[in-house]
């Protein structure tokens, strides 16, 4: 579970990060990273019904939360990060999700420099 200070909870923040942030995608994920002025980095996840039924969607969300929690120290100090799972995320393991997440995060961080 992510600490409460790092959770993105309102729809407006999701929309703003998706529209104004840098985007990078892979076969299983799309990552949006929007810079912020102050405060903690907030993270949100989007896993639609296209990914699978409720059990599969929750499994994908748990895996993604765990992977992002491990990477919080390497991410910017402020801003908003939205991780959107694509349907292919349901059929891959945690290791492949980790590789795709790392690749996408690296791309959006390079694009912000």
C-alpha positions in Angstrom: 0.0 0.0 0.0 1.2 3.5 -0.8 1.4 6.0 2.1 -1.6 8.4 2.1 0.7 11.3 1.3 1.6 9.7 -2.0 -1.9 8.8 -3.2 -3.6 10.7 -6.0 -7.3 10.7 -5.1 -9.4 13.3 -7.0 -10.5 13.1 -10.6 -9.2 16.6 -11.4 -5.6 15.6 -10.5 -5.8 12.5 -12.7 -7.1 14.6 -15.6 -4.5 17.3 -15.1 -1.6 14.7 -15.0 -2.9 12.9 -18.0 -3.3 16.0 -20.1 -0.3 18.1 -19.1 2.2 15.5 -18.1 4.9 13.8 -20.1 3.8 10.4 -21.5 5.5 7.2 -22.2 4.0 3.9 -23.2 4.9 0.3 -23.6 3.0 -2.9 -24.4 1.5 -3.2 -21.0 1.5 0.4 -19.5 1.2 4.1 -20.2 2.8 6.4 -17.7 2.0 10.2 -17.3 4.3 12.3 -15.1 3.3 15.9 -14.5 5.7 18.2 -12.6 4.4 19.9 -9.4 5.5 23.1 -7.6 5.5 21.8 -4.0 4.4 18.9 -1.9 4.9 15.2 -2.3 4.7 13.1 -5.4 1.2 11.7 -5.8 0.6 8.5 -7.6 -2.6 7.1 -9.1 -3.5 4.0 -11.1 -6.0 3.5 -13.9 -7.0 -0.1 -14.6 -10.1 -0.3 -16.9 -12.5 -3.1 -17.5 -10.7 -3.8 -20.7 -7.9 -5.3 -18.6 -10.2 -8.0 -17.2 -12.7 -8.9 -14.6 -12.5 -7.4 -11.0 -10.1 -10.1 -9.7 -7.7 -9.5 -12.6 -7.9 -5.7 -12.3 -7.2 -5.8 -8.6 -4.3 -8.1 -9.1 -2.8 -5.8 -11.7 -3.3 -2.8 -9.4 -1.7 -4.5 -6.4 1.3 -5.4 -8.6 1.6 -1.9 -9.9 1.3 -0.3 -6.4 4.0 -2.6 -5.1 6.3 -1.8 -8.0 5.8 2.0 -7.7 6.2 2.0 -3.9 9.7 0.4 -4.4 10.6 3.2 -6.8 9.3 6.3 -4.9 12.8 7.3 -3.8 14.0 7.5 -7.5 11.1 9.6 -8.6 10.8 13.4 -8.5 9.9 15.0 -5.1 6.7 16.6 -6.3 4.2 16.2 -9.0 1.6 13.7 -10.2 2.3 10.2 -11.6 -0.6 8.3 -13.3 0.1 4.7 -14.3 -2.5 3.3 -16.8 -2.6 -0.5 -17.3 -3.3 -1.7 -20.8 -5.1 -5.0 -21.5 -1.8 -6.8 -22.0 -0.9 -6.1 -18.4 -3.3 -8.9 -17.3 -1.3 -11.6 -19.0 2.2 -10.8 -17.9 4.1 -11.4 -14.7 5.4 -8.9 -12.2 8.9 -9.1 -13.6 7.8 -7.9 -17.0 5.6 -5.2 -15.5 8.6 -4.0 -13.6 10.7 -3.8 -16.7 8.0 -1.9 -18.6 7.5 0.5 -15.7 11.2 1.2 -15.3 11.5 1.8 -19.1 8.5 4.2 -19.1 9.6 6.1 -16.0 13.1 6.5 -17.4 11.6 8.0 -20.6 9.4 10.5 -18.9 12.1 11.6 -16.6 14.5 12.2 -19.5 11.8 14.1 -21.4 11.4 16.5 -18.4 15.0 17.5 -18.4 
